Amino acid sequence: SARKFENGKKDKPSRSAAMYGITASLENREDVHTMILEILDQMYSL
């Protein structure tokens, strides 16, 4: 929405930036999908 970019800034910082940073720093990106799923499973498990 336009409200989100009022004054050229977002209301909240992007939460996906950290995940992009992690994956960009990896030398071997073959198993990124599996790795991300495992990280998210551990973060959000009960």
N, C-alpha and C positions, 0 to 999 in steps of 0.2 A: 504494500500500500504506500501511497505518497507520504503518509504521516510517518512512516518508518524512516524516511530519508529527509526529514525536515532539517533545514539549515545544513544540508549536505552531510549529515552524520546519522548513523544508525542509533536507535535507542539503546541497544545492547550490543556488546561485541559478539562476533561470530564464534560459536562454540565448535565449529568444525575446523578452525584454523590450527588447533593443536594436533588434530589427527593428520592434517595435511603435512604439518611440520615433521611429525614422526615418520610418516611414510616416505617423505622426500629425502630424509636422512639415511634411509636404508640402502645398502649396496645391492642386496638381492631382494627384489620386490615380487618374487614368484608367489609367495604364500601370504601376501598382504591381506587378502580377503579373509582367509582363515584366521590369521593373527588378530585382525580387528574384531571378528566375531568372538574370539576367545576373550579378548580384553573387555569387550562390552558385556559379555556373559558374566564375567567376574565382578565387574563394577555394579551390575544391576541384579545380582542374585540375592535371594532372600536369606 
